[in-house]
Amino acid sequence: MASSDPSADHALGQRVLREHVASVYDTYIVSTLTHMAFVVVFGCIIYSQLRNLSLLFWIGGLVIADIYVFFTPRWTPLRPARESAYWARKISRMVTLVSMITAVVPWLIVPYDNLPMTSLLMAVIVGSCARAAQSLWPLKSALFGYTLPMSLGLITALAWQGDGLHLFLAAAGAAYLLLTLRAGIGQHRLLTESLMLRFENEALAARLGEQIAATERASEEKTRFLGTASHDLRQPLHAIALFGAALENELRDRPEGRNAERLMRAVNALGASLDTMLDVSRLDAGVITPVPQPVQLDALFLPLNHTFSARAEQKQLQLRVRASGLWVHSDPQLLHRMLSNLMDNALKYTAHGGVTVMARERGDSVWVEVRDTGIGIAPEQSGRIFEEFYQINNPGRDRSRGLGIGLSIVQRLSRLLGHPVQMHSRPGRGTHFRVVLPLARAQASGLQPAFPSETGDLAPVPQRRIAPPLPGRVLLLDDELEIREAMVGLLRSHAIDAHAVADEAGAAAALQKAHGEGRPFDLLLCDYRLADGVDGLDAGLRLCQRPGEGRAEIPLLLITGETSPARLQRVRESQVPVLFKPVVAAALLQAMAELAGSKVAARPSMVDA
């Protein structure tokens, strides 16, 4: 893999050369000592047979060369890579010196015409070349410097004799030398290429790691930005929602009430957008824990049919939610949100025809399918539809099509619940989403059944709901004046005696006074983030459980615009019920009514607000 950067190529070449040098020096000490011992033993054997004094000088010269090689400064792993070329040249010079001294010995032995000694010499030189070649493959200069002198010394000494036998042995030695060098060059090339590939892969892995880290940082920045922006927007929007709800209640039977209704529709739409971003933060934070249980699909489909039937009728679309009688194993709230997002997405992108929701049993699984006859999804876009803020054919960011987060939440819920989502689509023909759920056995249920109509679609059964009574007295702890005024106005418009304070000390005094008057508060509403960094959760828990005053604990309802994953996780672990800003008046009143006579904290869910 070639690089267009010369400096990068040079750095890569230095790293490869350093590895080659390290490989050769890895056996440096052992090879030198072994060679020295072998020279002494082999020299003594030859001398005992030939009695040639020149052999003693040869042995002495080779031992001196080995001693020099052993004690001369050598490469260590601490040497910088830029010195690798120097150490490669140095070891090449040393092995060439040893080989040149060795090349003399054939001229001292072959002329004796002693075939056993000549055979022994050839075996020793051939074996030495073979062993050295394997250890010197990483450095071609060292490979050539060691094998050529001693091999050529043997070949020329044999050829000098001139007879047929010695000429044959010389030819065999030359052939072996060529094969050895060829194999060495091939192995050197393979080693070099493998090292280059290894280092290039390491560089790619490092760059990939940097890109992943940069992507993670960008994702964290985006999450932090969304959280901060969401919280800062929720504060004034919460006050607007409270003022608007109080105004709507006061003008309910007057002509001006229509404007109040329009105002609240706009406020609720903006609040829904912020809630959607909050859902993403909560899922990413891991604060949503599924509680799987047997779920009757028909009982789940019925509220979905209620929710989307008016919208389908407004767009002149057919919405068919088929009864199945099936039960699945899932978290009902999270599955409801998952299917709700799929149905919402189907209605957004369908202009003609309709949307069908059905469930079918397939072995141990149940397929819940949402089919539409909308615009469809092109193959090149199918991989992006689950991305945040990605929308098909909406370059102008039409607000009626939402934020483009619905399918992103579906994907997160799919992973959280372990319910795979499959998608098939044909441009211009429609899209088909399938959620695969584990089948569950039918359970005895106290839920009012939903009966299918003649077409098999779900038909709602009218039920009468008795609303729980609202609390008589409520204490509000919030550091923002506008929100205190708006909340008190809303609660008093519903005949609730509301008292608001700005800090924990004021709340404690109000609770003490109410206890002394014999008119205790039925509920404490507390903002999560109070002035000067005070934690509203801790403050609320302290106020609701103040010892030594002879009074019972009062229920606590937390209200927050917080989106920080760590803080959301903390709220969840506290098991204190929480509503998210901007709070819808109906949801606030319902939560207050349910908590007024109870100390049971509700589990945070995807539909708290």
C-alpha positions as CSV (number, residue, x, y, z in Angstrom):
1,M,0.0,0.0,0.0
2,A,1.8,3.1,-1.2
3,S,1.5,6.4,0.4
4,S,1.6,9.8,-1.3
5,D,3.5,11.3,1.6
6,P,7.3,10.9,1.3
7,S,7.9,11.6,5.0
8,A,5.3,8.9,5.9
9,D,7.1,6.4,3.5
10,H,10.4,7.3,5.1
11,A,9.1,6.7,8.6
12,L,7.5,3.5,7.6
13,G,10.8,2.3,6.0
14,Q,12.6,3.1,9.2
15,R,10.2,1.1,11.3
16,V,10.5,-1.9,9.0
17,L,14.3,-1.6,9.0
18,R,14.3,-1.4,12.8
19,E,12.3,-4.6,13.0
20,H,14.7,-6.3,10.6
21,V,17.7,-5.2,12.8
22,A,15.9,-6.3,15.9
23,S,15.3,-9.8,14.4
24,V,19.0,-10.2,13.5
25,Y,20.3,-9.0,16.8
26,D,17.8,-11.2,18.7
27,T,20.1,-14.2,18.4
28,Y,23.4,-12.1,18.4
29,I,25.0,-13.4,21.6
30,V,24.0,-17.1,21.2
31,S,25.1,-17.2,17.6
32,T,28.5,-15.6,18.3
33,L,29.3,-17.9,21.2
34,T,28.1,-21.0,19.3
35,H,30.2,-20.0,16.3
36,M,33.3,-19.5,18.5
37,A,32.9,-22.9,20.1
38,F,32.3,-24.6,16.8
39,V,35.4,-23.0,15.2
40,V,37.6,-24.4,18.0
41,V,36.1,-27.9,17.8
42,F,36.1,-28.1,14.0
43,G,39.6,-26.6,13.8
44,C,41.0,-29.1,16.3
45,I,39.5,-32.0,14.3
46,I,41.0,-30.7,11.0
47,Y,44.3,-30.1,12.6
48,S,44.5,-33.5,14.2
49,Q,44.0,-35.0,10.7
50,L,46.2,-32.7,8.6
51,R,48.8,-31.4,11.0
52,N,49.0,-28.1,9.1
53,L,50.2,-25.2,11.3
54,S,48.4,-22.7,9.0
55,L,45.2,-24.1,10.5
56,L,46.2,-22.9,13.9
57,F,46.6,-19.3,12.6
58,W,43.2,-19.6,10.9
59,I,41.6,-20.8,14.1
60,G,43.2,-18.0,16.1
61,G,42.1,-15.4,13.6
62,L,38.5,-16.6,13.6
63,V,38.4,-16.7,17.4
64,I,39.7,-13.1,17.6
65,A,37.1,-12.0,15.0
66,D,34.3,-13.7,17.2
67,I,35.7,-12.0,20.3
68,Y,35.6,-8.6,18.5
69,V,32.0,-9.3,17.4
70,F,31.0,-10.3,20.9
71,F,32.4,-7.3,22.7
72,T,31.8,-4.6,20.2
73,P,28.8,-2.2,21.0
74,R,25.6,-3.7,19.6
75,W,22.1,-2.7,19.0
76,T,19.5,-2.7,21.8
77,P,15.8,-2.0,21.8
78,L,16.6,1.4,23.4
79,R,18.3,2.6,20.2
80,P,16.2,5.1,18.2
81,A,14.7,4.0,14.9
82,R,16.8,6.6,13.0
83,E,20.0,4.7,13.8
84,S,18.7,1.4,12.4
85,A,20.6,1.9,9.1
86,Y,23.9,2.3,11.0
87,W,23.4,-0.9,13.0
88,A,22.3,-2.8,9.8
89,R,25.6,-1.8,8.1
90,K,27.6,-2.6,11.2
91,I,26.4,-6.2,11.6
92,S,26.7,-6.7,7.8
93,R,30.4,-5.7,8.0
94,M,31.0,-8.0,11.0
95,V,29.4,-11.1,9.4
96,T,31.3,-10.4,6.2
97,L,34.6,-10.2,8.1
98,V,33.9,-13.6,9.7
99,S,32.9,-15.1,6.4
100,M,36.1,-13.8,4.6
101,I,38.3,-15.4,7.3
102,T,36.3,-18.6,6.9
103,A,36.8,-18.5,3.1
104,V,40.5,-19.2,3.6
105,V,40.0,-22.6,5.2
106,P,39.0,-24.4,1.9
107,W,42.4,-23.5,0.4
108,L,44.1,-25.0,3.4
109,I,42.2,-28.3,3.2
110,V,41.1,-29.1,-0.4
111,P,44.7,-29.3,-1.8
112,Y,45.5,-32.3,0.5
113,D,43.2,-34.3,-1.7
114,N,41.6,-35.9,1.4
115,L,38.1,-36.7,0.3
116,P,36.7,-37.3,3.8
117,M,38.1,-33.9,5.0
118,T,36.8,-32.2,1.9
119,S,33.3,-33.7,2.4
120,L,33.3,-32.7,6.1
121,L,34.4,-29.1,5.0
122,M,31.6,-28.9,2.4
123,A,29.0,-30.2,5.0
124,V,30.1,-27.6,7.5
125,I,30.1,-24.6,5.1
126,V,26.8,-25.6,3.5
127,G,25.2,-26.1,7.0
128,S,26.7,-22.8,8.2
129,C,25.3,-21.0,5.2
130,A,21.9,-22.6,5.6
131,R,21.7,-21.7,9.4
132,A,23.0,-18.2,8.9
133,A,20.8,-17.5,5.9
134,Q,17.7,-18.1,8.0
135,S,18.8,-15.7,10.7
136,L,20.0,-13.1,8.2
137,W,17.0,-13.1,5.8
138,P,15.8,-9.7,7.3
139,L,19.1,-8.0,6.1
140,K,20.1,-8.7,2.5
141,S,23.5,-7.1,2.9
142,A,24.3,-9.3,5.9
143,L,22.9,-12.4,4.0
144,F,25.2,-11.7,1.0
145,G,28.1,-10.7,3.2
146,Y,28.1,-14.0,5.1
147,T,27.2,-16.6,2.4
148,L,29.2,-15.2,-0.6
149,P,32.8,-15.1,0.7
150,M,32.9,-18.6,2.3
151,S,30.9,-20.2,-0.5
152,L,33.0,-18.7,-3.2
153,G,36.2,-19.7,-1.3
154,L,35.0,-23.3,-1.3
155,I,33.8,-23.3,-4.9
156,T,37.1,-21.7,-6.2
157,A,39.2,-24.1,-4.1
158,L,37.4,-27.1,-5.5
159,A,37.4,-25.9,-9.1
160,W,41.2,-25.1,-8.8
161,Q,41.9,-28.9,-8.5
162,G,40.7,-29.4,-12.1
163,D,39.6,-33.0,-11.9
164,G,36.1,-34.2,-12.6
165,L,35.1,-35.0,-9.0
166,H,36.2,-31.6,-7.7
167,L,34.6,-29.8,-10.6
168,F,31.4,-31.6,-9.9
169,L,31.5,-30.7,-6.2
170,A,32.3,-27.0,-7.2
171,A,29.2,-27.0,-9.5
172,A,27.0,-28.4,-6.8
173,G,28.3,-25.8,-4.4
174,A,27.6,-23.0,-6.9
175,A,24.0,-24.3,-7.4
176,Y,23.4,-24.5,-3.7
177,L,24.7,-21.0,-3.3
178,L,22.3,-19.6,-6.0
179,L,19.3,-21.5,-4.5
180,T,20.2,-20.2,-1.0
181,L,20.5,-16.6,-2.1
182,R,17.3,-16.9,-4.1
183,A,15.4,-18.3,-1.2
184,G,16.9,-15.6,1.1
185,I,15.8,-12.8,-1.2
186,G,12.3,-14.2,-1.4
187,Q,12.0,-14.5,2.3
188,H,13.4,-11.0,2.8
189,R,10.7,-9.7,0.5
190,L,7.9,-11.5,2.3
191,L,9.2,-10.3,5.7
192,T,9.3,-6.8,4.5
193,E,5.9,-6.8,2.9
194,S,4.3,-8.4,6.0
195,L,5.9,-5.8,8.3
196,M,4.8,-3.0,6.0
197,L,1.2,-4.4,6.0
198,R,1.3,-4.8,9.8
199,F,2.5,-1.2,10.3
200,E,0.0,0.2,7.8
201,N,-2.8,-1.7,9.5
202,E,-1.7,-0.3,12.9
203,A,-1.7,3.2,11.4
204,L,-5.1,2.6,9.9
205,A,-6.4,1.3,13.3
206,A,-4.9,4.3,15.1
207,R,-6.6,6.7,12.6
208,L,-9.8,4.8,12.9
209,G,-9.6,5.0,16.7
210,E,-9.0,8.8,16.4
211,Q,-12.0,9.1,14.2
212,I,-14.2,7.0,16.5
213,A,-13.0,9.1,19.4
214,A,-13.8,12.3,17.5
215,T,-17.2,10.9,16.6
216,E,-17.9,10.0,20.2
217,R,-16.9,13.5,21.3
218,A,-19.1,15.0,18.6
219,S,-22.0,12.8,19.8
220,E,-21.4,13.8,23.4
221,E,-21.3,17.4,22.4
222,K,-24.5,17.0,20.5
223,T,-26.2,15.3,23.5
224,R,-24.9,17.9,25.8
225,F,-26.1,20.7,23.5
226,L,-29.5,19.1,23.2
227,G,-29.8,18.6,26.9
228,T,-28.8,22.2,27.7
229,A,-31.0,23.7,25.0
230,S,-33.9,21.5,26.0
231,H,-33.6,22.5,29.6
232,D,-33.3,26.2,28.9
233,L,-36.2,26.1,26.5
234,R,-38.4,24.1,28.9
235,Q,-38.2,26.7,31.7
236,P,-40.1,29.6,29.9
237,L,-42.2,27.1,28.0
238,H,-43.3,25.5,31.3
239,A,-44.4,28.9,32.6
240,I,-46.2,29.6,29.3
241,A,-48.0,26.3,29.5
242,L,-49.1,26.9,33.0
243,F,-50.4,30.4,32.3
244,G,-52.1,29.2,29.2
245,A,-53.8,26.3,30.9
246,A,-55.1,28.7,33.6
247,L,-56.3,31.1,31.0
248,E,-57.9,28.3,29.0
249,N,-59.7,27.1,32.1
250,E,-61.0,30.7,32.9
251,L,-62.1,31.3,29.3
252,R,-63.6,27.9,28.7
253,D,-67.2,29.2,28.2
254,R,-66.3,32.5,26.5
255,P,-65.6,33.4,22.9
256,E,-62.0,34.3,23.7
257,G,-61.5,30.7,24.8
258,R,-60.9,29.6,21.2
259,N,-57.7,31.7,21.2
260,A,-56.6,30.1,24.4
261,E,-57.2,26.7,22.9
262,R,-55.1,27.6,19.9
263,L,-52.3,28.9,22.2
264,M,-52.3,25.6,24.1
265,R,-52.2,23.5,20.9
266,A,-49.1,25.4,19.8
267,V,-47.5,25.1,23.3
268,N,-48.3,21.4,23.4
269,A,-46.8,20.8,20.0
270,L,-43.6,22.5,21.1
271,G,-43.6,20.5,24.3
272,A,-44.0,17.3,22.3
273,S,-41.0,18.2,20.2
274,L,-38.9,18.7,23.4
275,D,-40.3,15.5,24.9
276,T,-39.1,13.6,21.8
277,M,-35.6,14.9,22.3
278,L,-35.8,14.0,26.0
279,D,-36.8,10.5,25.1
280,V,-33.6,10.1,23.1
281,S,-31.5,11.4,26.0
282,R,-33.2,9.1,28.5
283,L,-32.7,6.1,26.2
284,D,-29.0,6.9,25.7
285,A,-28.6,7.5,29.4
286,G,-29.9,4.0,30.2
287,V,-32.5,5.3,32.7
288,I,-35.3,3.4,31.0
289,T,-35.5,-0.2,32.3
290,P,-38.0,-2.5,30.6
291,V,-40.4,-4.5,32.8
292,P,-41.4,-7.4,30.5
293,Q,-44.7,-9.0,31.2
294,P,-47.5,-10.7,29.2
295,V,-49.2,-8.1,27.1
296,Q,-52.6,-8.5,25.3
297,L,-52.0,-7.0,21.9
298,D,-55.7,-6.1,21.4
299,A,-55.7,-4.1,24.6
300,L,-52.6,-2.3,23.4
301,F,-54.0,-1.7,19.9
302,L,-57.2,-0.1,21.1
303,P,-55.6,3.1,22.5
304,L,-53.4,3.3,19.4
305,N,-56.6,3.1,17.3
306,H,-58.1,5.9,19.5
307,T,-55.0,8.1,19.1
308,F,-54.6,7.9,15.4
309,S,-58.1,7.4,14.0
310,A,-58.9,11.1,14.1
311,R,-55.7,12.0,12.3
312,A,-56.3,9.3,9.6
313,E,-59.8,10.6,9.1
314,Q,-58.5,14.2,8.8
315,K,-56.2,13.1,6.0
316,Q,-59.0,10.9,4.5
317,L,-57.0,7.8,5.0
318,Q,-58.1,4.3,6.1
319,L,-56.7,3.2,9.4
320,R,-57.2,-0.5,10.1
321,V,-56.0,-2.0,13.4
322,R,-56.8,-5.7,13.2
323,A,-57.7,-7.7,16.3
324,S,-55.7,-10.9,16.8
325,G,-56.4,-12.3,20.3
326,L,-52.6,-12.8,20.7
327,W,-50.4,-12.1,23.7
328,V,-46.7,-11.2,23.7
329,H,-44.0,-10.8,26.3
330,S,-42.8,-7.2,26.4
331,D,-43.0,-4.0,28.3
332,P,-46.4,-2.6,27.6
333,Q,-45.5,1.1,27.9
334,L,-42.3,0.9,25.8
335,L,-44.0,-1.4,23.2
336,H,-46.8,1.1,23.0
337,R,-44.3,3.9,22.3
338,M,-42.5,1.8,19.7
339,L,-45.7,1.0,17.7
340,S,-47.0,4.5,18.2
341,N,-43.9,5.9,16.5
342,L,-44.3,3.4,13.6
343,M,-47.9,4.3,13.1
344,D,-47.1,8.0,13.3
345,N,-44.4,7.7,10.7
346,A,-46.7,5.7,8.4
347,L,-49.5,8.3,8.6
348,K,-47.0,11.2,7.9
349,Y,-45.8,9.7,4.7
350,T,-49.1,8.4,3.3
351,A,-51.2,10.7,1.2
352,H,-53.6,8.2,-0.3
353,G,-54.8,4.8,0.7
354,G,-54.3,3.9,4.3
355,V,-52.4,2.2,7.1
356,T,-52.9,-1.3,8.4
357,V,-51.7,-2.7,11.8
358,M,-52.0,-6.4,12.3
359,A,-50.4,-9.2,14.3
360,R,-49.7,-12.8,13.2
361,E,-48.4,-15.8,15.1
362,R,-45.2,-17.4,13.6
363,G,-44.0,-20.3,15.7
364,D,-42.8,-19.0,19.1
365,S,-42.9,-15.4,17.8
366,V,-45.5,-12.8,16.9
367,W,-45.1,-10.5,13.9
368,V,-46.6,-7.1,14.5
369,E,-46.8,-5.4,11.1
370,V,-47.4,-1.7,10.2
371,R,-48.1,-1.4,6.5
372,D,-48.8,1.8,4.6
373,T,-49.4,2.9,1.0
374,G,-47.2,5.9,1.2
375,I,-44.3,7.3,-0.8
376,G,-42.0,4.4,0.1
377,I,-38.3,4.4,0.8
378,A,-35.6,4.3,-1.9
379,P,-32.9,1.6,-1.4
380,E,-30.1,4.2,-1.0
381,Q,-32.1,5.8,1.8
382,S,-33.1,2.7,3.7
383,G,-29.9,2.7,5.7
384,R,-30.4,6.2,7.0
385,I,-34.0,6.3,8.1
386,F,-33.1,5.3,11.7
387,E,-30.7,8.2,11.9
388,E,-31.6,11.2,14.2
389,F,-33.2,14.1,12.4
390,Y,-33.1,12.4,9.0
391,Q,-36.3,12.8,7.0
392,I,-37.2,11.7,3.5
393,N,-38.3,14.5,1.1
394,N,-38.4,17.2,3.7
395,P,-35.5,19.6,2.9
396,G,-37.6,22.5,4.2
397,R,-38.0,20.9,7.6
398,D,-41.8,21.0,7.5
399,R,-42.8,21.0,11.2
400,S,-45.9,18.9,10.4
401,R,-43.6,16.0,9.8
402,G,-42.0,16.2,13.2
403,L,-38.3,16.2,14.0
404,G,-37.2,13.0,12.3
405,I,-36.4,11.3,15.7
406,G,-39.4,8.8,15.8
407,L,-37.6,6.0,14.0
408,S,-34.4,6.6,15.9
409,I,-36.4,6.0,19.1
410,V,-37.9,2.9,17.5
411,Q,-34.4,1.6,16.9
412,R,-33.3,2.3,20.4
413,L,-36.3,0.6,21.9
414,S,-35.8,-2.3,19.6
415,R,-32.3,-2.9,21.1
416,L,-33.5,-2.2,24.6
417,L,-36.5,-4.7,24.4
418,G,-34.8,-7.2,22.2
419,H,-37.5,-6.9,19.5
420,P,-35.9,-6.9,16.0
421,V,-37.4,-4.5,13.5
422,Q,-37.5,-5.4,9.8
423,M,-38.3,-3.0,7.0
424,H,-39.3,-3.6,3.4
425,S,-40.3,-0.8,1.1
426,R,-40.9,0.0,-2.6
427,P,-40.8,3.6,-3.7
428,G,-44.2,4.8,-4.7
429,R,-45.9,1.7,-3.3
430,G,-45.5,1.9,0.4
431,T,-43.5,0.6,3.4
432,H,-43.9,-2.4,5.6
433,F,-42.3,-2.4,9.1
434,R,-42.3,-5.7,11.1
435,V,-41.6,-6.0,14.9
436,V,-40.8,-9.5,16.0
437,L,-42.0,-10.2,19.5
438,P,-41.9,-13.3,21.7
439,L,-45.2,-15.1,22.0
440,A,-46.8,-15.4,25.5
441,R,-49.7,-17.4,26.8
442,A,-53.1,-15.7,27.3
443,Q,-53.6,-14.3,30.8
444,A,-56.6,-13.6,32.8
445,S,-57.0,-9.8,32.5
446,G,-59.2,-7.3,34.2
447,L,-59.0,-5.0,31.2
448,Q,-62.2,-4.2,29.3
449,P,-61.9,-6.3,26.1
450,A,-62.0,-4.7,22.7
451,F,-64.3,-6.4,20.2
452,P,-63.5,-6.7,16.5
453,S,-66.0,-5.3,14.1
454,E,-67.4,-7.2,11.2
455,T,-64.3,-6.4,9.2
456,G,-62.0,-7.6,11.9
457,D,-60.9,-4.1,12.9
458,L,-60.9,-3.2,16.6
459,A,-64.0,-1.4,17.8
460,P,-63.8,0.5,21.0
461,V,-66.0,-0.3,23.9
462,P,-67.2,2.8,25.8
463,Q,-66.0,2.9,29.4
464,R,-66.8,5.2,32.2
465,R,-63.8,6.5,34.1
466,I,-64.1,8.0,37.6
467,A,-61.4,10.6,38.1
468,P,-59.7,10.6,41.5
469,P,-60.3,13.7,43.7
470,L,-57.7,16.5,43.5
471,P,-55.7,17.3,46.6
472,G,-57.0,20.1,48.8
473,R,-53.7,21.9,49.7
474,V,-50.5,21.9,47.7
475,L,-47.1,23.3,48.4
476,L,-44.9,24.4,45.5
477,L,-41.1,24.8,45.8
478,D,-39.6,26.6,42.7
479,D,-37.0,29.3,42.5
480,E,-38.5,31.0,39.4
481,L,-41.1,33.7,40.1
482,E,-42.9,33.3,36.8
483,I,-43.4,29.6,37.3
484,R,-44.6,30.0,40.9
485,E,-47.2,32.5,39.8
486,A,-48.3,30.4,36.8
487,M,-48.6,27.2,38.9
488,V,-50.5,28.9,41.7
489,G,-52.8,30.5,39.2
490,L,-53.5,27.1,37.5
491,L,-54.0,25.2,40.7
492,R,-56.3,27.8,42.1
493,S,-58.4,27.8,38.9
494,H,-59.1,24.2,39.8
495,A,-60.1,25.0,43.4
496,I,-56.8,23.9,44.9
497,D,-55.3,25.8,47.8
498,A,-51.8,26.4,46.5
499,H,-48.9,28.0,48.3
500,A,-45.6,28.7,46.6
501,V,-42.1,29.3,48.1
502,A,-38.7,29.9,46.5
503,D,-36.3,27.9,48.7
504,E,-36.1,25.0,51.1
505,A,-36.2,27.2,54.2
506,G,-39.4,28.8,53.1
507,A,-40.9,25.4,52.3
508,A,-39.9,24.1,55.8
509,A,-41.5,27.1,57.4
510,A,-44.7,26.7,55.4
511,L,-44.9,23.0,56.3
512,Q,-44.3,23.8,60.0
513,K,-47.0,26.5,60.0
514,A,-49.5,24.3,58.2
515,H,-48.9,21.6,60.7
516,G,-49.4,24.0,63.6
517,E,-52.7,25.3,62.1
518,G,-54.0,21.7,61.7
519,R,-54.2,22.2,57.9
520,P,-51.3,20.1,56.5
521,F,-50.4,20.1,52.8
522,D,-51.6,17.0,50.9
523,L,-48.7,17.2,48.3
524,L,-45.3,18.8,47.7
525,L,-44.5,19.9,44.2
526,C,-40.7,20.5,43.8
527,D,-38.5,21.6,40.9
528,Y,-35.4,19.5,40.4
529,R,-32.9,22.3,39.7
530,L,-33.2,25.1,42.3
531,A,-31.2,28.3,42.7
532,D,-27.5,28.3,43.8
533,G,-27.1,24.6,42.6
534,V,-29.5,23.2,45.2
535,D,-30.7,19.8,44.3
536,G,-34.5,19.8,44.4
537,L,-34.7,16.0,44.8
538,D,-32.6,16.0,48.0
539,A,-34.5,19.1,49.2
540,G,-37.9,17.5,48.5
541,L,-37.0,14.2,50.2
542,R,-35.8,16.1,53.3
543,L,-39.0,18.2,53.5
544,C,-41.3,15.2,53.1
545,Q,-39.5,13.2,55.7
546,R,-38.7,15.8,58.4
547,P,-38.5,14.0,61.8
548,G,-39.6,15.1,65.2
549,E,-42.6,17.2,64.1
550,G,-45.3,14.7,64.8
551,R,-46.6,14.6,61.3
552,A,-46.8,12.0,58.6
553,E,-44.8,12.1,55.4
554,I,-46.5,13.8,52.4
555,P,-46.2,12.7,48.8
556,L,-43.5,14.3,46.6
557,L,-43.9,15.0,42.9
558,L,-40.8,16.2,41.1
559,I,-41.0,18.5,38.1
560,T,-38.0,19.0,35.9
561,G,-36.7,20.1,32.5
562,E,-33.5,18.2,33.1
563,T,-32.1,16.0,30.3
564,S,-28.6,15.2,31.8
565,P,-28.2,11.3,31.6
566,A,-26.6,11.2,35.1
567,R,-29.3,13.3,36.7
568,L,-32.0,11.3,35.0
569,Q,-30.5,8.1,36.2
570,R,-30.4,9.5,39.7
571,V,-34.1,10.5,39.5
572,R,-35.0,7.0,38.4
573,E,-33.1,5.4,41.2
574,S,-34.9,7.5,43.7
575,Q,-38.2,6.2,42.5
576,V,-39.8,9.6,43.0
577,P,-42.5,10.3,40.4
578,V,-41.5,12.9,38.0
579,L,-43.1,15.1,35.3
580,F,-41.1,16.8,32.5
581,K,-41.5,20.4,31.5
582,P,-43.5,21.8,29.9
583,V,-46.1,19.9,32.0
584,V,-49.5,19.4,30.4
585,A,-52.2,20.6,32.8
586,A,-54.2,17.4,32.4
587,A,-51.2,15.2,33.2
588,L,-50.3,17.4,36.2
589,L,-53.7,17.2,37.7
590,Q,-54.0,13.5,37.1
591,A,-50.6,12.8,38.7
592,M,-51.5,15.1,41.7
593,A,-54.8,13.3,42.2
594,E,-53.2,9.9,42.1
595,L,-50.5,10.9,44.6
596,A,-52.6,12.9,47.0
597,G,-53.8,10.0,49.1
598,S,-50.8,7.7,48.3
599,K,-47.1,7.4,49.2
600,V,-46.4,4.9,46.4
601,A,-43.9,6.4,43.9
602,A,-44.5,5.7,40.3
603,R,-41.8,4.2,38.0
604,P,-40.4,6.7,35.5
605,S,-41.8,5.9,32.0
606,M,-41.7,7.1,28.5
607,V,-45.1,8.7,29.0
608,D,-44.6,10.5,32.3
609,A,-45.4,13.9,30.6
